[in-house]
Amino acid sequence: MTPMIEIAALWKVFGPRADRVVGTPLADLPRAELRARTGCLAAVRDVSFDVRPGEVFVVMGLSGSGKSTLVRCLTRLIEPTSGDISIGGESVRAMNPKRLRELRRRQVAMVFQHFGLLPHRSVLDNVAYGLEIQGRSRAERHRRAAETLALVGLQEHEHQYPDQLSGGMQQRVGLARALATDPEVLLFDEPFSALDPLIRRDMQDEVRRLHAEVGKTLVFITHDLAEALTLGDRIAVLRDGELVQVGTPEDLVGAPADSYVADFVRDVPRSDVLTLRWIMRDPAPGELCEDEPLSHRTVIRDAVHRVLRAERPIAVVDGTERLGVIDADQLLPALISHHRQVPV
Amino acid sequence: MTATVPPPPVLQPGGRVLGTALDPPAPSRRGRVRSRTVAAVLLVLTVAAYLLFRTDGAADSSDAASFRFFDSVRDWVDANRDTSPFFLYGFNYVRLGVRLLVDTVHGALTGLGFAGLVAAVTAIGAVLAGWRTGLLALGGFLAFGVLGLWEESVDTLVLTLSAVLLSVLIGVPLGILAARVRWVGATLRPVLDVMQIMPTFAYLAPMTLLFLIGEPAAVIATMIYAVPATIRITALGISEVPPTAVEAATALGSTRWQLLGKVRLPMARTTIALAVNQTIMLALSMVVITALIDAPGLGQNIVNALQRVNVGAAFDAGVAIVILAVVLDRITTGAARRTRLHRPARQRRTRWIVAGAALAGVVLIALVPVRETDLPAYSFAAPVNDLVGWIELHWYDVTEGLKNGISAGVLDPLETVLVTTPWWLFVAAVAAFGTLISGWRAALIAALAAAGPAALGLWQHSMQTLATVLVAIVITMAIGVAIGVFCARHDRLATGIRPLLDAAQTMPSFVYLLPAVALFGASRFTAIVAAVIFAVPPVVRLVERGLRDVPPTVVEAALSAGSTPRQLLWKVQLPMARGGLLLAANQGIVMVLAMVVVGGLVGAGALGYDVVAGFSQRELFGQGLAAGLAIVLLGILLDRLTQGFHHSKRPRG
């Protein structure tokens, strides 16, 4: 399957004569030293990854790690310094302004942290904005906008104005606006970090539901690990503009690439994320197992009930192939092994 | 216990950091002591040099080289007005175009007739700013008829509207460009800076040279005076549009024009409406002054009456100007306030219906044969003159004592010192103290500006004007700071006084001459009084804002340490509001200069009088133009010297 988005060796350097940094020994300097020497800030350093069609790809990092810059480079809201980006097989950096506008109008839409709604337009007209600038007729864009608003559950609020809505509802409008043009790719730049926790969870559910319904490719930026783990099919961890690790939530928690990632995922309850694959052991010769095996994709927590009740170890299988066995001796340490969240 | 938390930075409204609340003690104290020593040494040196080298302060010659030069320029222009391509294909067409515009506007307004125009203004006020404003407009415009000043008021309105039309046509696009195109903004900024400190008088003479006297020159001078505000505020509105909205619209694929038309302009709407309001107020105050270059309207009545020191005759026109100012201001601020970002569709529909009905009503009423002469007539002239007579009779000792006391005790000595200072010493002192206050760049410009009056041959008049300005600014600051401090400490007083300040700031400067003349007759002191009345309101406002901007946490901390209100004021609030105070001084000086120059009309003499005389007497034209230039130079000198107060003052230490 060809990737939806391909990024290869992407650099973004801010500052005077930024183009002189990439490809020289300067590029290897740590961020702080580069800044001291040249006054340039390398926001994105040599980042490469692919996003598959229909995937939810999360880019995670602390503030200042370059994740917002990275996502803006995808549609050249920020012009990258070097590297290749292609979306749907077409090179974005080679596009002329007209083609780039077409890309933004029809293929890739974005949802912003601070919503970016137009306060002088009604909710309906905000959602219809993308269609309006494409030159669609008023009736058509309003019909389409109303449909999209219904999709995010705001059909009652069409004629209100953004400042009359709560933060969560405003972000639904932002989401509807992005969906209205029926793009292939949706970019989310920390869309929920300005919302309070309960509403944030609602919105995460909303995104999951929409993803299931409309099946778009999603690139999701966040600094919130929990959000990354719940939403992401795959997660890219960014530090100081560099990619540290790309993998499934399981990969990150089970096999962190370095101490930075390990530190990040330290407080994640492993039993909630890891599957049995990570803790099973090889069967002893001639060992007898329970009749019913468990799939290797079962999350540890979901297996607790059966494993603790079982008389004998349970086989872990991938289809019909037996991969290993599991019993209480493996399970219990995994249940208690994550660090305390409260200092003693 | 020692504080380890870094002090919060003191922010000005514009977001400039003026310094931190508590500078590290050691370096700052040393730095302050050093600069104080330098200042003291400089002061001693200046005084010594003055005592050694002072001149006898010869009167300005009436035949200086610069005057002859400007006269010859004038003669050349007069000789070539109909042959030189500059005029044939340039200025003359501009003049014709503006004349056409003025005639069109005039035709439109007078075409409505008295009843029609009153109805139209009422309807506009009601639709744009609510029925109260509509009633105000109705009453105001009827009052023009009652005062017997209908023609003049319409003339003033015509010139104002024409100038505002031009300012908006030129200023709004320029403002957008200034906000969007970096080099345009960077080029315009210093130009606008200088334009805004130029006293109104300075624009007049060059305009008459290029466009002859009359309406076109008046409209263009007014436009030049008002357009910086249009540009500035429009640019501010455009650049204040939140970047998130722009980015979101860009991400959806908007073109540049779509961004401008659908995002930036609609979101800057309220600010642009405010820009139009400011433009109208500035234009009105300038249009009145253009009476000096033969523009028709209410200004004529005032100028004529002032030159005869007949306050009563000027009073009616003054009232009419104030009414016009208030009506125009109410309508446009009301409209700006109502230009909220959105309004429900139903409300929008009713508004169209109301507007349609109002239009029909205006057309109907315009057909009613009522003329302004049908109204009962009333004039304030007699009662006001009686009042002035009564004041002269009963308060003579007080007013005369005040006038003579300040004139003889402060003004005269200061004037003597300044006039007898050799020009090179003055320039050197400006350079030295300027460097100390505002940095060498500003000091260099100030010193060059200080040398100008000597080169123009107007040393004596410039120094006389400067002395008047200095006395006026000291009085202004004393009164302004006192009231400002009071307002900042007493909320109820502040709310009570605010409408007064608002009203004061919308009034054309000419109007302020009237009470001053009523009290003090024609003299230099009259100009000082007018300047003080004119400049105090903005000073009060800036001082109050500066004091109120002191972070409440600091005030709370000082109170919890047991400060008395007096200690709080002197040790915390005033020092921390330094930025606001110095900005107030800078603004005050620029305004005082403008007014002192206008005071040339009522006996302040010096540069202001030279300018006025230049308009009326052909042989004095060169001197008038030179005086206008000297005024501009004085303005630049004072502004640059004091600008450093709030611009380049880095955190001490």
Interface residues (C-beta under 8 A of the other chain):
Chain A: T75 L77 R101 E102 L103 R104 R105 R106 A109 M110 F112 H114 F115 G116 L117 L118 P119 H120 R121 S122 Y129 G130 E132 I133 Q134 H159 Y161 D163 G174 R177 T181
Chain B: P242 T244 A245 E247 A248 A249 T250 A251 L252 G253 S254 T255 Q258 K262 V263 P266 M267 R269 L341 H342 P344 A345
